[in-house]
Amino acid sequence: MKECFTGRGAQQKVENKFFDLSHEFRDDYKEHLHREGLSEQPKTDFIATFPKTIVTKVQSPDVHMSYSLNPYQGCEHGCIYCYARNSHQYWGYGPGIDFEQKILVKQNCIQLLEEFFQKKSWNPAPIVLSGNTDCYQPIEKKLQLTRSLLEVFFKYKNPVGIITKNALVQRDIDILTALAQDQLAMVWISITTLSEETRRILEPRTATIKKRLETIEKLTQAGIPVGVMVAPVIPGLTSHEILPIVKEVSDRGALKIGHTIVRLNGAIGSIFEDWAYKKMPNKAAKILHQIAAFHGGQLNDSSFQTRMRGSGPVASQINRQFEIAKKKYMSDRELPELSTKNFVRTDRGQLGLF
């Protein structure tokens, strides 16, 4: 048995590609732990940061959002496939265990969003929370940055979308309901599998599947529009669950379904491969070969249009299954458009309601 980090996604520390660092201290430290019979289980560090901007313009034609906002950089959820791992290197950390262990907290994000909405150049448009990392990851329960940001969205009546794997979003049903009454909010819940066994090793610190399905139901009952992202579909691991997932989320009230096929860009390829052979050695080769078959023989395809959907006959079958599932279970549903008509550029809000 190979040594594993319990409760984590990445099973290795990957060095930042922008730095040429000596490994001597780290290797000596690991040798010391081995001699003493100790294990090196990584703990999470939360690092305060004060960025100059908080809203990012999204340029990719494959991502259906124009602007994103992330109160946290890095994510303790530890999803092994996460495309955001690579971006952690721009902050001076590695994309492996560092991504889950070194969480940057953008302390001034509320002030920055207020200043952003006050700009005369801002033409109101939907802004997505969690375009890069989950705004409801575990530390949010304590810091409540996401809730404070939602209060700013309500104050200015600017539409907001949320993508999350965490049931903590239920805490904010009150303000999300108020936003939704003016067509100012929608929530996307990410569900990659219905298997708890798979979820625990694929997304180790996320909410259980049961809690996510419950979240869809509760948000829907509160009048908050909910979509579901099956992202990513992993061939040989979760690709057989497409119809059951769509049926289940449809039964809970979801109005729309979206999906992507896994692509292991940048450093994620080696991180995922290391994880696969440690966590599921009997399936690893099959999974990796099928992923490569979707991307012209490589673990990643960076070409627009095909990188999120894959290519080849099996990828076409998966995409077709989603078309069939939508027609069968969700043909009579539609996710409402978010509205920008109520935006008000003011320093007077209605936060007293909360």
C-alpha positions in Angstrom: 0.0 0.0 0.0 1.3 3.4 -0.9 1.1 6.1 1.7 -1.9 8.4 1.2 -3.1 11.7 2.6 -6.4 10.9 4.3 -9.2 13.4 3.8 -7.4 15.1 0.9 -7.8 14.9 -2.9 -4.2 15.4 -4.2 -1.8 12.8 -2.9 1.4 14.6 -3.7 3.0 18.0 -3.2 3.7 19.5 -6.6 6.3 22.3 -6.8 5.3 25.6 -8.3 6.6 25.6 -11.9 7.7 29.3 -11.6 10.2 28.6 -8.9 13.4 26.6 -8.9 13.5 25.6 -5.2 15.9 23.2 -3.5 14.2 20.0 -2.2 16.9 19.2 0.4 15.0 20.6 3.4 11.8 18.9 2.5 13.5 15.5 1.9 15.4 15.7 5.2 12.2 16.5 7.0 10.4 13.5 5.5 13.4 11.3 6.4 13.1 12.5 10.0 9.4 11.7 10.1 10.1 8.2 8.7 12.8 7.5 11.4 10.5 8.7 14.1 7.5 6.7 12.8 5.5 9.9 12.2 3.2 10.7 9.3 3.0 14.0 7.4 -0.7 14.8 7.2 -1.1 18.3 5.9 -3.1 20.8 7.8 -5.0 23.8 6.3 -3.5 27.3 6.6 -5.7 30.4 6.0 -3.8 33.3 4.6 -5.2 36.9 4.6 -4.8 38.7 1.3 -5.8 42.2 0.2 -6.2 42.2 -3.6 -6.7 45.4 -5.6 -9.6 44.1 -7.7 -12.2 41.4 -7.0 -14.4 41.1 -10.2 -12.8 39.3 -13.1 -13.9 39.5 -16.8 -14.2 36.0 -18.2 -12.8 35.7 -21.7 -13.3 31.9 -22.5 -16.0 31.2 -25.1 -16.5 27.7 -23.4 -17.6 29.2 -20.1 -21.1 30.6 -20.0 -20.4 33.6 -17.7 -19.2 37.1 -18.3 -17.9 38.0 -14.8 -16.7 36.0 -11.8 -15.9 36.7 -8.2 -14.0 34.5 -5.8 -13.7 35.4 -2.1 -11.2 32.5 -1.6 -8.3 31.3 -3.7 -7.5 27.6 -3.2 -10.2 25.2 -2.0 -10.3 22.8 0.9 -12.9 20.6 -0.9 -9.9 18.9 -2.6 -11.6 17.8 -5.8 -8.9 16.0 -7.6 -9.9 17.1 -11.1 -10.3 20.8 -10.3 -9.1 23.0 -13.2 -8.4 25.9 -10.7 -5.4 24.0 -9.2 -3.1 25.5 -11.9 -4.0 29.1 -10.9 -2.6 28.5 -7.4 0.9 28.7 -8.9 0.4 32.4 -9.7 0.1 33.0 -6.0 3.3 31.3 -5.2 2.0 27.9 -4.3 1.8 24.4 -5.8 -1.3 22.9 -7.6 -1.2 19.7 -5.6 -1.7 19.5 -1.9 -0.9 23.2 -1.5 -4.2 24.0 -3.4 -6.1 22.3 -0.6 -3.9 23.3 2.3 -3.0 27.0 1.5 -6.3 28.9 1.3 -6.0 32.6 0.5 -8.8 34.7 2.1 -9.6 37.9 0.3 -10.3 40.0 3.4 -11.3 43.2 1.5 -13.7 41.6 -1.0 -16.8 43.3 0.3 -15.3 46.7 0.2 -14.0 46.1 -3.3 -17.4 44.9 -4.6 -19.0 48.1 -3.2 -16.5 50.2 -5.0 -17.0 48.2 -8.2 -20.7 48.8 -8.2 -20.2 52.5 -7.6 -18.2 52.9 -10.8 -20.1 54.8 -13.4 -18.5 52.6 -16.0 -20.2 49.5 -14.7 -23.1 48.3 -16.8 -25.0 45.8 -14.6 -24.5 42.2 -15.6 -24.7 38.8 -13.8 -21.6 38.0 -11.7 -20.9 34.4 -10.8 -19.6 33.5 -7.3 -17.2 30.5 -7.5 -16.0 30.9 -11.1 -12.7 29.5 -9.9 -13.0 28.1 -6.3 -16.1 27.3 -4.2 -17.4 30.3 -2.3 -19.1 27.9 0.2 -16.0 25.8 1.1 -15.7 25.0 4.8 -14.1 28.2 6.1 -17.1 30.2 4.8 -19.1 28.9 7.8 -16.9 30.9 10.1 -15.9 33.9 8.0 -19.2 34.5 6.1 -17.6 36.5 3.3 -20.0 35.0 0.8 -23.1 36.0 2.8 -21.7 39.5 3.1 -21.2 39.7 -0.6 -24.8 38.5 -1.2 -25.9 41.4 0.9 -24.0 43.8 -1.3 -25.6 42.2 -4.4 -29.0 42.8 -2.8 -28.2 46.3 -1.8 -27.3 47.3 -5.4 -29.9 44.9 -7.0 -27.2 43.3 -9.2 -27.8 39.8 -10.4 -25.7 37.0 -9.0 -25.1 33.3 -9.8 -23.6 30.7 -7.5 -21.8 27.4 -8.2 -21.2 25.2 -5.2 -20.8 21.6 -4.0 -21.6 22.6 -0.4 -24.9 22.4 1.4 -23.8 25.5 3.4 -25.7 27.5 0.8 -28.8 26.6 2.7 -27.7 29.0 5.4 -28.4 31.9 3.0 -31.8 30.9 1.8 -33.3 34.1 3.3 -31.2 36.5 1.3 -31.3 34.3 -1.9 -35.1 34.2 -1.7 -35.2 38.0 -1.5 -32.8 38.3 -4.5 -34.8 35.7 -6.5 -38.0 37.6 -6.1 -36.5 40.2 -8.4 -34.9 37.7 -10.7 -31.5 38.5 -9.2 -30.2 35.0 -8.1 -29.8 31.5 -9.2 -27.8 28.6 -7.8 -26.0 25.8 -9.6 -25.3 22.7 -7.6 -22.4 20.5 -8.8 -23.0 16.8 -8.7 -20.6 14.4 -10.4 -21.8 11.1 -9.0 -24.6 9.5 -6.9 -22.1 7.1 -5.3 -20.9 8.2 -1.8 -18.0 5.8 -2.1 -16.8 7.6 -5.3 -17.6 11.0 -3.9 -15.4 10.4 -0.8 -12.3 9.8 -2.8 -13.0 12.1 -5.8 -14.2 15.2 -3.7 -13.2 14.3 -0.2 -14.3 17.5 1.8 -17.5 18.3 -0.1 -21.0 17.9 1.1 -22.5 14.4 0.8 -24.6 13.6 -2.2 -27.6 13.2 0.1 -27.1 16.8 1.4 -26.6 18.2 -2.1 -29.9 16.6 -3.3 -31.6 18.0 -0.2 -30.2 21.4 -1.0 -31.7 21.3 -4.5 -35.1 20.5 -2.9 -34.9 23.2 -0.3 -33.7 26.0 -2.6 -36.5 25.1 -5.1 -39.1 25.1 -2.3 -37.9 28.6 -1.4 -38.5 29.9 -4.9 -34.8 30.0 -5.8 -34.0 28.8 -9.4 -31.6 25.8 -9.3 -29.5 24.2 -12.1 -27.2 21.2 -11.8 -23.7 20.9 -13.3 -22.5 17.3 -13.9 -18.9 18.5 -14.2 -16.8 16.8 -15.0 -18.0 13.4 -16.4 -15.1 11.0 -15.9 -15.1 8.0 -18.3 -14.7 4.7 -16.6 -15.7 6.1 -13.3 -18.9 8.2 -13.4 -19.9 8.1 -17.1 -22.4 5.3 -16.5 -24.5 7.6 -14.1 -25.8 10.2 -16.5 -29.4 9.2 -16.8 -29.8 8.3 -13.0 -28.3 11.7 -12.0 -30.5 13.7 -14.4 -33.6 11.8 -13.2 -32.7 12.3 -9.5 -32.1 16.1 -9.8 -35.2 16.5 -11.9 -37.2 14.8 -9.2 -35.8 17.3 -6.7 -36.8 20.3 -8.7 -33.7 21.3 -10.8 -34.7 23.4 -13.8 -31.6 22.8 -16.0 -28.7 20.4 -16.4 -25.2 21.2 -17.8 -22.1 19.0 -18.1 -18.5 18.9 -19.1 -16.1 16.1 -19.8 -12.9 15.9 -17.7 -9.8 17.5 -19.1 -6.6 17.3 -17.1 -4.9 20.6 -18.1 -1.4 21.7 -17.0 -0.2 20.1 -13.8 -3.5 18.4 -13.1 -2.6 15.5 -15.4 0.2 14.2 -13.2 -1.7 15.0 -10.0 -4.8 13.0 -11.2 -2.7 10.1 -12.5 -0.8 9.8 -9.1 -4.2 9.9 -7.3 -5.8 7.3 -9.6 -3.0 4.7 -9.0 -3.0 5.3 -5.3 -6.8 5.4 -4.7 -8.1 3.0 -7.3 -5.2 1.0 -8.7 -7.3 -1.6 -10.4 -9.2 1.1 -12.5 -6.5 3.7 -13.0 -5.2 2.5 -16.3 -8.7 2.2 -17.9 -9.8 5.6 -16.7 -6.6 7.3 -17.9 -6.7 5.6 -21.3 -10.4 6.6 -21.8 -9.7 10.2 -20.8 -6.9 10.3 -23.4 -9.2 8.8 -26.0 -11.5 11.8 -25.5 -8.7 14.3 -26.2 -6.7 13.0 -29.2 -4.5 10.7 -27.2 -3.6 13.2 -24.5 -5.0 13.8 -21.0 -5.8 17.4 -22.0 -7.1 19.3 -25.1 -6.9 23.1 -24.9 -8.8 23.7 -28.1 -11.9 25.9 -27.6 -15.2 24.2 -28.4 -13.9 20.6 -28.0 -11.9 20.8 -24.7 -15.1 20.8 -22.5 -17.0 18.2 -24.6 -14.3 15.9 -25.8 -14.0 14.2 -29.3 -14.4 10.7 -30.6 -17.2 8.1 -30.6 -17.4 7.6 -26.8 -17.5 11.3 -26.1 -20.3 11.7 -28.7 -22.2 8.9 -26.9 -21.9 10.7 -23.5 -23.0 14.0 -25.0 -25.9 12.2 -26.7 -26.9 10.6 -23.4 -27.3 14.1 -21.9 -29.5 15.1 -24.8 -31.7 12.1 -24.2 -31.8 12.6 -20.5 -32.8 16.3 -20.8 -35.6 15.4 -23.3 -36.8 12.6 -21.0 -36.7 14.3 -17.6 -36.4 18.1 -18.1 -38.0 19.0 -21.4 -40.8 21.0 -19.8 -38.5 23.2 -17.7 -36.6 26.4 -18.2 -34.2 28.4 -16.0 -35.3 32.0 -15.9 -33.0 34.8 -17.1 -31.4 37.0 -14.5 -32.6 40.6 -14.6 -30.5 43.8 -14.6 -33.4 46.3 -14.8 -33.5 46.9 -11.0 -29.8 47.9 -10.5 -29.3 51.0 -8.4 -26.0 52.7 -7.9 -26.5 53.9 -4.3 -24.9 53.8 -0.9 -28.3 53.3 0.7 -29.5 49.7 0.8 -32.1 47.5 2.5 -29.7 45.4 4.5 -31.7 46.1 7.6 -34.1 43.5 6.4 -31.6 40.9 7.3 
